[in-house]
Amino acid sequence: MAILDAAVALFLENGFDGTSMDEVARHAGVSKQTVYSHFSSKEQLFSEAIHSKIAEYSPALTLSKLDQHTMEGELSAVCHSYAELMVSEDAIAVYRVLVAAANKGSSLAELFWKSGPEEMCQNLIDFLQSWVDRGELVIENVETAALNLLALLKGDIHYKRSIGLIDSVDEKALHKHVDEVLMGWLMVYRRRKA
């Protein structure tokens, strides 16, 4: 949708406060009335823009691209996809927007959290639970395991990207990082064979 595409580009370029609904309409090539007929407020537009970006990396979409479905293969694909998202240009730009707006209150951060990371985490919880239910993973608290896995995937790569210490992440280095994270994580949660 042209409105969402325009909104994403403007929020990333100008931040939340620096983006107006007029600008979104102009960049999308539609009237302001058309924007408001789809989105009741700039907050809702921001929320939908974040949600649409996260949806591109959903486990269901990632898994639909796989030929073979093993627990290790699916987990690897989902984690690689999430790691790519977390260090992507768009994710880093949104992170910087949120940090810049942090001293103005938590409403934007809360809106972002509910539209993005919370959904992303719930998708990962559901994915992991499906493998717990099949007996491949042994996890007492799936939410904690999912949150820990996401934190491990971010690692120092996300931090270095977010502060501008590195401009990009080499795909080979990212895959190595994810593989090492998964090796350790699976040592804790993979069902032991008898």
Backbone hydrogen bonds in HBPLUS format (Angstrom, degrees):
<---DONOR---> <-ACCEPTOR-->    atom                        ^
c    i                          cat <-CA-CA->   ^        H-A-AA   ^      H-
h    n   atom  resd res      DA  || num        DHA   H-A  angle D-A-AA Bond
n    s   type  num  typ     dist DA aas  dist angle  dist       angle   num
A0005-ASP N   A0001-MET O   3.05 MM   4  6.32 165.9  2.07 157.8 162.2     1
A0006-ALA N   A0002-ALA O   2.93 MM   4  6.04 160.7  1.96 146.1 151.4     2
A0007-ALA N   A0003-ILE O   2.87 MM   4  6.06 157.5  1.92 148.0 155.0     3
A0008-VAL N   A0004-LEU O   2.85 MM   4  6.05 166.6  1.86 156.6 159.3     4
A0009-ALA N   A0005-ASP O   3.10 MM   4  6.29 171.7  2.11 149.7 151.9     5
A0010-LEU N   A0006-ALA O   2.95 MM   4  6.15 161.4  1.99 150.6 155.9     6
A0011-PHE N   A0007-ALA O   2.80 MM   4  5.91 167.8  1.82 159.2 162.7     7
A0012-LEU N   A0008-VAL O   3.01 MM   4  6.11 160.2  2.05 151.6 156.9     8
A0013-GLU N   A0009-ALA O   3.02 MM   4  6.13 147.4  2.13 139.4 148.7     9
A0014-ASN N   A0010-LEU O   2.72 MM   4  5.64 171.1  1.72 156.1 159.2    10
A0015-GLY N   A0011-PHE O   2.83 MM   4  4.60 134.9  2.04 122.5 129.7    11
A0019-THR N   A0016-PHE O   3.24 MM   3  5.50 165.4  2.26 111.7 114.6    12
A0024-VAL N   A0020-SER O   3.08 MM   4  6.42 159.5  2.12 148.3 153.9    13
A0025-ALA N   A0021-MET O   2.95 MM   4  6.17 163.5  1.98 148.9 152.8    14
A0026-ARG N   A0022-ASP O   2.92 MM   4  6.18 160.6  1.96 149.4 155.0    15
A0027-HIS N   A0023-GLU O   2.84 MM   4  6.06 168.6  1.85 158.8 161.0    16
A0028-ALA N   A0024-VAL O   2.89 MM   4  5.99 145.2  2.01 147.1 157.2    17
A0029-GLY N   A0025-ALA O   2.92 MM   4  5.97 118.7  2.31 138.8 153.7    18
A0030-VAL N   A0025-ALA O   2.97 MM   5  5.09 163.2  2.00 148.7 149.9    19
A0029-GLY N   A0026-ARG O   3.20 MM   3  5.13 144.3  2.33  95.4 105.8    20
A0034-THR N   A0031-SER O   3.08 MM   3  5.15 123.3  2.42  95.4 109.1    21
A0035-VAL N   A0031-SER O   3.19 MM   4  6.64 154.3  2.26 146.8 153.1    22
A0036-TYR N   A0032-LYS O   2.99 MM   4  6.33 163.9  2.01 153.4 157.1    23
A0037-SER N   A0033-GLN O   2.87 MM   4  6.08 129.2  2.13 137.8 152.1    24
A0038-HIS N   A0035-VAL O   3.11 MM   3  5.45 144.2  2.24 105.1 115.1    25
A0039-PHE N   A0035-VAL O   2.83 MM   4  5.98 152.4  1.91 151.2 160.6    26
A0045-LEU N   A0041-SER O   3.07 MM   4  6.35 157.6  2.12 145.8 152.2    27
A0046-PHE N   A0042-LYS O   2.86 MM   4  6.08 157.1  1.91 148.5 154.4    28
A0047-SER N   A0043-GLU O   2.91 MM   4  6.12 163.6  1.94 149.6 154.2    29
A0048-GLU N   A0044-GLN O   2.89 MM   4  6.11 162.2  1.92 151.0 155.4    30
A0049-ALA N   A0045-LEU O   2.87 MM   4  6.03 149.7  1.96 145.4 154.3    31
A0050-ILE N   A0046-PHE O   2.99 MM   4  6.28 160.2  2.03 154.2 158.2    32
A0051-HIS N   A0047-SER O   2.92 MM   4  6.14 166.6  1.94 150.4 154.7    33
A0052-SER N   A0048-GLU O   2.87 MM   4  5.97 157.6  1.92 145.9 151.3    34
A0053-LYS N   A0049-ALA O   3.22 MM   4  6.42 148.5  2.33 139.8 147.5    35
A0053-LYS N   A0050-ILE O   3.12 MM   3  5.23 121.0  2.48  98.3 112.8    36
A0054-ILE N   A0050-ILE O   3.00 MM   4  6.30 163.4  2.03 158.7 162.9    37
A0055-ALA N   A0051-HIS O   2.95 MM   4  6.11 155.4  2.01 149.2 156.1    38
A0056-GLU N   A0053-LYS O   3.20 MM   3  5.48 139.8  2.37 102.2 112.5    39
A0057-TYR N   A0054-ILE O   2.89 MM   3  5.50 158.8  1.93 119.5 126.4    40
A0058-SER N   A0055-ALA O   3.28 MM   3  5.10 169.1  2.30 108.4 107.5    41
A0062-THR N   A0058-SER O   2.96 MM   4  6.24 166.2  1.98 159.0 163.5    42
A0063-LEU N   A0059-PRO O   2.74 MM   4  5.86 167.5  1.76 160.7 163.3    43
A0064-SER N   A0060-ALA O   3.07 MM   4  6.15 137.9  2.25 137.0 147.3    44
A0065-LYS N   A0062-THR O   3.20 MM   3  5.71 158.1  2.25 110.5 117.0    45
A0066-LEU N   A0063-LEU O   3.11 MM   3  5.35 164.8  2.14 110.3 115.1    46
A0074-GLU N   A0070-THR O   2.87 MM   4  5.96 167.3  1.88 155.1 158.4    47
A0075-LEU N   A0071-MET O   2.88 MM   4  5.94 166.8  1.90 152.4 156.9    48
A0076-SER N   A0072-GLU O   2.93 MM   4  5.96 157.6  1.98 143.3 149.9    49
A0077-ALA N   A0073-GLY O   3.01 MM   4  6.18 160.1  2.05 144.1 149.4    50
A0078-VAL N   A0074-GLU O   2.92 MM   4  6.14 168.4  1.94 158.1 160.7    51
A0079-CYS N   A0075-LEU O   2.94 MM   4  6.02 163.9  1.96 148.8 153.8    52
A0080-HIS N   A0076-SER O   2.88 MM   4  5.98 158.1  1.93 149.4 155.7    53
A0081-SER N   A0077-ALA O   3.00 MM   4  6.13 158.0  2.05 145.3 151.6    54
A0082-TYR N   A0078-VAL O   2.96 MM   4  6.21 163.6  1.99 150.9 155.0    55
A0083-ALA N   A0079-CYS O   2.88 MM   4  6.00 159.6  1.92 147.3 153.3    56
A0084-GLU N   A0080-HIS O   2.96 MM   4  6.13 156.7  2.01 146.5 152.5    57
A0085-LEU N   A0081-SER O   3.01 MM   4  6.30 154.4  2.07 146.7 153.9    58
A0086-MET N   A0082-TYR O   2.93 MM   4  6.19 163.6  1.95 153.6 157.3    59
A0087-VAL N   A0083-ALA O   3.24 MM   4  6.48 140.6  2.40 145.2 153.3    60
A0088-SER N   A0085-LEU O   3.09 MM   3  5.07 160.8  2.13 105.5 111.3    61
A0092-ILE N   A0088-SER O   3.01 MM   4  6.21 165.6  2.03 157.3 161.2    62
A0093-ALA N   A0089-GLU O   2.97 MM   4  6.12 155.6  2.03 145.1 152.4    63
A0094-VAL N   A0090-ASP O   2.92 MM   4  6.20 160.3  1.96 153.5 158.2    64
A0095-TYR N   A0091-ALA O   2.94 MM   4  6.10 159.5  1.98 146.1 152.3    65
A0096-ARG N   A0092-ILE O   2.97 MM   4  6.22 155.5  2.03 148.0 154.0    66
A0097-VAL N   A0093-ALA O   2.98 MM   4  6.27 150.7  2.06 145.3 153.6    67
A0098-LEU N   A0094-VAL O   2.93 MM   4  6.22 160.0  1.97 155.0 159.6    68
A0099-VAL N   A0095-TYR O   2.94 MM   4  6.23 156.8  1.99 149.2 155.8    69
A0100-ALA N   A0096-ARG O   2.93 MM   4  6.07 159.7  1.97 146.3 152.0    70
A0101-ALA N   A0097-VAL O   3.02 MM   4  6.25 138.4  2.20 140.4 151.7    71
A0102-ALA N   A0098-LEU O   2.98 MM   4  5.92 110.0  2.49 138.0 154.1    72
A0102-ALA N   A0099-VAL O   3.23 MM   3  5.05 155.8  2.29  98.9 106.2    73
A0104-LYS N   A0101-ALA O   3.01 MM   3  5.57 162.7  2.04 121.3 126.4    74
A0105-GLY N   A0102-ALA O   3.46 MM   3  5.93 164.3  2.49 116.1 116.2    75
A0110-GLU N   A0106-SER O   2.81 MM   4  5.93 159.5  1.85 158.3 164.1    76
A0111-LEU N   A0107-SER O   2.96 MM   4  6.10 156.8  2.02 143.3 149.8    77
A0112-PHE N   A0108-LEU O   2.88 MM   4  6.12 161.6  1.92 150.8 155.6    78
A0113-TRP N   A0109-ALA O   2.83 MM   4  5.99 164.4  1.85 150.0 154.6    79
A0114-LYS N   A0110-GLU O   3.00 MM   4  6.18 167.0  2.02 152.5 154.8    80
A0115-SER N   A0111-LEU O   3.09 MM   4  6.16 144.7  2.22 141.7 151.4    81
A0115-SER N   A0112-PHE O   3.13 MM   3  5.12 121.8  2.49  95.2 110.2    82
A0116-GLY N   A0112-PHE O   2.83 MM   4  5.83 135.2  2.03 153.5 164.3    83
A0118-GLU N   A0113-TRP O   2.87 MM   5  5.65 161.0  1.91 159.5 160.9    84
A0119-GLU N   A0116-GLY O   3.04 MM   3  5.43 115.3  2.48 110.2 125.0    85
A0120-MET N   A0116-GLY O   2.85 MM   4  6.03 164.3  1.87 159.6 164.9    86
A0121-CYS N   A0117-PRO O   2.80 MM   4  5.91 160.1  1.84 149.1 153.8    87
A0122-GLN N   A0118-GLU O   2.96 MM   4  6.18 157.7  2.01 143.8 150.2    88
A0123-ASN N   A0119-GLU O   2.88 MM   4  6.13 156.4  1.94 151.7 157.9    89
A0124-LEU N   A0120-MET O   3.07 MM   4  6.35 151.6  2.15 142.9 150.5    90
A0125-ILE N   A0121-CYS O   2.81 MM   4  6.11 156.5  1.87 152.7 159.8    91
A0126-ASP N   A0122-GLN O   2.93 MM   4  6.14 165.9  1.95 151.5 154.4    92
A0127-PHE N   A0123-ASN O   2.97 MM   4  6.16 155.0  2.04 142.4 149.7    93
A0128-LEU N   A0124-LEU O   2.85 MM   4  6.07 170.5  1.86 156.7 158.6    94
A0129-GLN N   A0125-ILE O   2.82 MM   4  5.96 160.7  1.86 152.7 158.9    95
A0130-SER N   A0126-ASP O   3.08 MM   4  6.27 144.0  2.21 140.4 148.9    96
A0130-SER N   A0127-PHE O   3.17 MM   3  5.30 125.0  2.49  96.2 109.7    97
A0131-TRP N   A0128-LEU O   3.01 MM   3  5.31 129.0  2.28 103.2 116.2    98
A0132-VAL N   A0128-LEU O   2.94 MM   4  6.32 143.0  2.08 146.5 158.3    99
A0133-ASP N   A0129-GLN O   2.81 MM   4  6.01 163.2  1.84 153.8 157.5   100
A0136-GLU N   A0131-TRP O   2.98 MM   5  5.45 142.8  2.13 169.2 166.3   101
A0137-LEU N   A0131-TRP O   3.33 MM   6  5.73 151.6  2.41 117.2 116.6   102
A0135-GLY N   A0132-VAL O   2.91 MM   3  5.06 155.6  1.97 106.2 114.0   103
A0191-ARG N   A0136-GLU O   2.95 MM  55  5.39 167.6  1.96 141.2 137.3   104
A0138-VAL N   A0189-TYR O   2.77 MM  51  5.29 164.8  1.79 157.0 162.3   105
A0145-ALA N   A0141-ASN O   3.09 MM   4  6.36 162.4  2.12 151.9 157.4   106
A0146-ALA N   A0142-VAL O   2.87 MM   4  6.03 154.4  1.93 148.9 155.5   107
A0147-LEU N   A0143-GLU O   2.94 MM   4  6.19 165.1  1.96 153.6 157.4   108
A0148-ASN N   A0144-THR O   2.91 MM   4  6.07 160.9  1.95 151.0 156.4   109
A0149-LEU N   A0145-ALA O   2.96 MM   4  6.11 152.4  2.04 140.5 148.2   110
A0150-LEU N   A0146-ALA O   2.96 MM   4  6.25 160.8  2.00 153.0 157.5   111
A0151-ALA N   A0147-LEU O   3.00 MM   4  6.23 156.9  2.06 146.7 153.1   112
A0152-LEU N   A0148-ASN O   2.91 MM   4  6.14 157.7  1.97 149.4 155.4   113
A0153-LEU N   A0149-LEU O   2.91 MM   4  6.14 153.6  1.98 147.7 155.3   114
A0154-LYS N   A0150-LEU O   3.07 MM   4  6.34 148.2  2.17 144.9 152.5   115
A0155-GLY N   A0151-ALA O   3.15 MM   4  6.43 166.3  2.17 149.8 152.8   116
A0158-HIS N   A0154-LYS O   3.10 MM   4  5.21 174.4  2.10 152.2 151.4   117
A0160-LYS N   A0156-ASP O   2.89 MM   4  6.03 167.3  1.91 152.0 155.2   118
A0161-ARG N   A0157-ILE O   2.96 MM   4  6.16 156.2  2.02 148.3 155.2   119
A0162-SER N   A0158-HIS O   2.81 MM   4  5.97 162.3  1.84 155.2 160.1   120
A0163-ILE N   A0159-TYR O   3.15 MM   4  6.36 148.4  2.26 150.2 156.5   121
A0165-LEU N   A0160-LYS O   2.86 MM   5  4.98 132.1  2.09 158.4 161.1   122
A0166-ILE N   A0160-LYS O   3.35 MM   6  5.81 150.4  2.45 120.8 119.8   123
A0164-GLY N   A0161-ARG O   3.15 MM   3  5.15 155.7  2.21 102.1 109.5   124
A0174-LEU N   A0170-ASP O   2.92 MM   4  6.22 155.7  1.98 156.0 163.8   125
A0175-HIS N   A0171-GLU O   2.96 MM   4  6.15 161.2  1.99 148.6 153.2   126
A0176-LYS N   A0172-LYS O   3.00 MM   4  6.21 155.3  2.06 145.3 152.2   127
A0177-HIS N   A0173-ALA O   2.97 MM   4  6.16 159.5  2.01 145.8 151.3   128
A0178-VAL N   A0174-LEU O   2.95 MM   4  6.22 164.5  1.97 154.1 157.5   129
A0179-ASP N   A0175-HIS O   2.90 MM   4  6.05 164.0  1.92 150.0 154.7   130
A0180-GLU N   A0176-LYS O   2.99 MM   4  6.19 157.1  2.04 150.0 155.8   131
A0181-VAL N   A0177-HIS O   2.97 MM   4  6.22 157.3  2.02 150.5 157.1   132
A0182-LEU N   A0178-VAL O   2.91 MM   4  6.13 166.8  1.92 156.4 159.4   133
A0183-MET N   A0179-ASP O   2.96 MM   4  6.13 151.5  2.05 143.2 151.0   134
A0184-GLY N   A0180-GLU O   3.25 MM   4  6.49 164.5  2.28 149.1 151.1   135
A0185-TRP N   A0181-VAL O   2.90 MM   4  6.09 164.9  1.92 155.1 160.2   136
A0186-LEU N   A0182-LEU O   2.84 MM   4  5.79 165.4  1.86 149.9 153.5   137
A0187-MET N   A0183-MET O   3.26 MM   4  6.38 136.0  2.47 132.9 143.6   138
A0187-MET N   A0184-GLY O   3.21 MM   3  5.17 128.9  2.49  93.0 106.4   139
A0188-VAL N   A0185-TRP O   3.15 MM   3  5.49 139.6  2.32 103.4 113.8   140
A0189-TYR N   A0185-TRP O   3.18 MM   4  6.48 157.1  2.23 146.6 153.0   141
A0190-ARG N   A0186-LEU O   2.87 MM   4  4.99 157.4  1.92 134.9 137.1   142
